[in-house]
Amino acid sequence: MAAADDLRFDPWDTAFLADPYPAYAELRKRGRVIHYAPTDQWLVPHHADVSALLRDRRLGRTYQHRFTHEDFGRTEPPAAHEPFHTLNDHGMLDLEPPDHTRIRRLVSKAFTPRTVEQLKPYVTRLAGELVDRLVEAGGGDLLGEVAEPLPVAVIAEMLGIPEADRAPLRPWSADICGMYELNPSEDTAARAVKASVEFSAYLRELIAARREEPGDDLISGLIAAHDEGDRLTEQEMISTAVLLLNAGHEATVNATVNGWSALFHNPGQLAALRADHTLVPAAVEELMRYDTPLQLFERWVLDDIEIDGTTIPRGAEVALLFGSANHDPEVFAHPERLDLTRTENPHISFSAGIHYCIGAPLARIELAASMTALLEKAPTLALAEEPKRKPNFVIRGLEGLSVTL
């Protein structure tokens, strides 16, 4: 067993947040599993271990389907945080079978390859319109003008949220996702609770409206499935809708700005992409590997596991380091290089196992559509000023990305 106390791994340090990848290299050299005292987690930095543990049923996103908080030596969350936990704990990302299986089966009907492919013309048209506006303005904030509006609009359209109601969706999502950082502050928790209450109240009204007047949208589909015998409680519908919005655009937004920032800082690769747009699909995969939008995924140990001679006991928490796994030289040749022609790219940015990202095909379409539109309509796009990174570790992104033509 190794300890991380003397390493550069520090999720609250601005230098680490600016570039965590050298610290990951140190972790990988230190061992296959490292205990990190500040969060009382076991860090897993190697690709093979992360990939295997994502599929290991001795680990779970929750333990409450088998154990109580007391069994795990944990205390109940503060009562003031209850609205967030009610919302979060009924979404399939934080459920285990059989509840996870039941909800995912229903939701997956909206994300079949055929259904997602049918969205492609809408996504392509919307991406083009957003880029047109950016070009007409002579530049602007790529985050606010393109990266955010595209996936938010697509998920909102799928859920059946009217266009006039969409303005609060991104702020609600950002406040809720603040709770996924390590050791969130009370201020972060208060914002997450407020957003959870407001978002849940809005969706409760929308569900009631769809019961009266169903539409051709996912929420109407979940209501119909419930009425036909596939039981989904109202809270599960609300939590599922919020999860799809949060997961359905958070990664896409950050992958877009992280990716373009990486391209601007690697002008040779950007030039190659501009010269050959057929590289776009490979570029999407490589950019998600190179600067991973979700750096860490947590799992609870439900039954003792052993990694490299170290026993991690039931009740412990494991931190699977996606960003480190995606830079593992055992899997990726010269992982520190951005290489848009990389052919072998088994990155795990979309997770794996039963919690593999259900929206991964849609995310790929969105990322490719916005990238293609920017390459075609804004071929001289350039960085206007050095971007400022968000002070987050788990969800890695930028405060904005100012560009000019």
N, C-alpha and C positions, 0 to 999 in steps of 0.2 A: 504494500500500500504506500502511495506517495501523498504528500501534502502539498497544497498550492500556496502556502503562506508566503514563500519567498519568490513567487513568480510574478510576472507582470499582469496576470489575469486579475482585473479589477473592474467589475461592471459599472462602477460609479466614477471612474477616472476619465477625464476628458481625452487624455492622450490615448488611452485604451479604446475608448469609443470611436475615436477618429480612425483607428486602424487596429482592430483586434487580432489580425491574422498572425503577426509575429509572436504574440503571446500564445496563440493556439499551437504554433510550432513547438514552443517550449513545453506545453502541456503534453503533446504527443510524444516528445522525447522522454518526458518524466515517467510515463507509464500509460497503461490502458484504463485505469480508473484512479481518480485523485479526489480525496475528500477536501471539500472547501468549507471551512468553518464559518465564515460570515453568513452563509445561507444554509448551513448544515445539509449540503447536497453532495452527492457523488458525481463528479464531472466525468463524462465519457467522451473523449476527443477523437477517437479513431473511427474511420468510415465503416469498417467491417463490424465493429461492436455496435455502433449506432444503428446500422441497418438491421442487424440481428435482433437487437433489443426492441426495436419498433414492432417486431413481429412476435415477440415473446409474451405469451399469455400469463406469465408470472408477474408481469408488470401491468399496471392499469392507469388510465387517466384519473380514475377515482378509486377509492377503496370502500365507499359507503354502500356498495352493493353486497359487500361481504363482511365489513367490519364497522364498528362504531368509532367515533373520534377517540373515545377512551381507550379502545383496543390499541390504537396507534399512538397513544400518549399525546394526543392533540386536544386542544380545547375547541369548543364551538366557536365559530366566527362571531365577532361582536354583533349584537342585535341590530345596531345601526346600519350594518352592512347587508342586512337580510335581503333587500330588494335586488342587489347585485347578485348574490348567491342563488336566489330563487331563479333569476333569469339565466344565469350561467349554468347552473347544475342540471337544468332540464334540456339543454342542447346536446345534440348527439356527440359533439366533440368531447364532452366531459361525462359521457355515459359509457358503460360497458354492456356487453350482451347480458340479457336478451333485449333490454330497452334500446340500446344502440342499434341492434340489428333491425328491430321493428321500424324505428324512425328512418334509418338510412334507406331501407327498402322503399319506403314511400317517397322520400325526397329524390332518390336516384332516378325515378321516372322522369323527372324534369331535367336530368343531366345525361340522358342517353346520348351516344354519339350523333344519332340522327337529329335529336332535338337541338343539341348544341350547334350542329352544322347549319340548321335552319336559322339560327341567330346571326350567322356570319354576315349576311348582307346588311342587317341593321347595325351591327358593330362597325363594319367597314364604313358605312355611310356616316355614322355619328363621329367616328374618328376623323374622317375627312373634313366634316363641318367644323369640328373643334380646332383642327390644324389651320383651316382656312382663316378662322378668326384670329389666331395667333399671328399668321402671316400678314393679315390686313393691318394688325396693330404694330407690325414691325418688330415683334418679339414680346417678351413678358415673362411671367412665371410659368414655366412648363408644368410645375406641380399643380397649381391652381387652375390653369387654363386647359390642360389636356389630361394629365395623369389622374387627377381626382374625378373630374366629371364623367369620364368614359365608363369606368367600371361601376360607379354609383348608379348611373342612369341604366345600365344594362341589368343589374340586379334588381333595381327598383321596378323596372319594366317587367321582369320575370315574376316578381312578387305581386305586381298589380298596384303599386303605390302611385297615386296620381302625381303628375309632374309638379303641380302646385304645392304638394306636400313634401317635396324632396330636400328642401334647403337644410333642415336640421339633421338629416341622416348622417352626414359625414361628421359633424361635431359630436353627435351622440356616440357614434362608433369610436371616435378617437378617445373620448372620455372613458368609455367602457373598457377599451383595450389597454388603458393605462394600468389597470389592475393585473395585467399579465406580466408586468415588469417584476424584477426581483425586489422583495421587501417594499411594496408601494407605500407611500406616505399617507397620512390621514387626509391630507388635502386631495390627493389623488383618489382615495376611496370615496370621499364626499362627492366629488365630481362624477365618479362612476355610479354611485347610488342615485344621484339626481337624474342622470341620463337614463339609467335603467327604469326608473319610475316613469319618466316622460315617454320614453320609447314604448314601454309596455302598455301604457294608457292609450297611446296612439294606435297601436296594433290591435288592442282589444276593440276599439271602435271600428277599425277597418274590418276585422273579422266579423263583427256584428253586421256591418253593411254588406259584406260578401255573402253572409247567410241569407240575407233578404234578396240580394240581387247578385248571383254568382257571375263571374267573368271567366275569361280564358287566361287565367293566371295561376301561379303556384298556390297561393293561399286558398283560392276557390277549390283547387284540386285536393288540398289537404282536408278541407272541410268535407268534400264529397267522399274521400276515402274513409273518413271517420264515420260518415252516415252509412257507408256500405259495409261497415264492420271492422275495418282496420283502425282500431282505437288509437286516437291521438288526442290527448287532453288539450284544452285551450292553452294552458301554460306551455305545453310542448310545442304547439303551433307558434306561439309568441317567441319562445326561445329559439326555435328553428329559424324563424324569419330573421331574427337579430343575428344569429350565427352566420347565416348565409350572407347577410349584408357585410358583417365585420370581416369574415374570412374571405368573402367573395370580392372584396375590393382592397382590403388593407395590404395584402401581399402584392396585388397588381399595381397599386399606387406606388409602393416603395420599390418594387422591381423596376418600374418605369424610370423613376428619378435616379435610383442607384445606378441603373444601367446606362442612362445617358451621361451621368457624371463620369462613369468609368470610360465611356467612349471618348468624351472630351479630353480626358487625361491620358488616353492612349490613341493619339491622332493617326498613327499608322493603321490601326485596326478600324477606326472610323472611316478612313479613306478607302480601305478595302471594301467595307460595307457599302459605301456610297457608289463604288465602282461596280458592285455586283450585288443586286438586291436579292438574288437567290440565296444569299447567306442568312437572310432574316430568320428562318426557323432555327438554324444552328446558333445564331447570335442570341436569340431568346433564351435558349438552354444555357449557353456559356455565361451570359450576364447574370442569370439567376444563381449559377454556381459561384461566379467570381466574387460577387458581393451579395450574399444571401439575405433576403428580406426578413426571414424568421431565423434568428441565430440559435435559439434554444427551445427545446420541447421537453416538458417535465413528465415524469412517470413515477407512480408510487410502486414500491416493491410489495407485492401481495404474498409472495412466497420467497424464501431465501434464494438468492442467486450467487453464483461465483464468477468472478472475472479475474483471470490471470492470478489465481491463487488467493484472491481477496474475497471473503464472503460479505455480501451486502445483505443485511438482515431485513426480514419483513418489517414494514413500518418506515423504512428509510425512503428518501426521495432521490431519484436519479435525474441528472440534468444531461440530456443528450444534446451535444453541441453540433448543430447542423453546420454552422459556419466553419468549424474546424474540420468536420468530416468532408466537407466540400473542397478542402485544401489539403487533403491527405495525399502525400506523394506516393504512397503505396498504391493509390488508385488513379491519380491524375498526374501525368507527366508535366513537370514544371508548373505546379498549381498556382504559383504566384503570378504567372503570365496570363494576360487576357488573350485568348486564342479563339477567334470566331470560326476557325476551320477545325476545331477539335471534334474528332469523330466519336471517340469513346467518352461519353459524358454521363455516367450513372449518378448524377447529383441527387441529393435527397431533399431538395428544397420543398417538395410537395409531400414530405413524410413518406410513410410506407405502412404496410399492414392494414388492419381494419379501419384505421383512422387516416388512410391515404386521402389526400384532398379530393373531395368529390367534384370540385369545380376546376380541377387542373386543366381539362380540355378547353373550358371557356376562358380561363386565364391566359392560356397560350394564344388563343384567337385574339383576345383583346390586346395583348402585348405585341403580337405580330401586326395587327391592324394599325395601332398608333405608330409603331416604328416605321412601317411602310409609308404611311401618310406623311410623316415628318421627312423621310428620305426623299419622297417624290415632290412634295410641295414646299419644303424648306431645305433645299440642298446646301445652303450656305449657313445653316444654323450653327451658332457658336455660343460659347459660355460668356455671359456678360460680366459675371463676378463669381468669385470662389464661393461655392455653396456652404451653408452652415448646417452641420449635422445635428439632428435631434438628440437630446440628452437621454436617449433610451438605449438599452442593450438588446432586450429580447426581440423587439420589433424595430428593425434597423431602417432608418429613413432619413430624409433631409427636411429642413424647415421650409425650403423652397429651392427652385432651380431657375435662376434668372438667365434668360437666353436672348440673343439678338440675332438678326439676319444680316 
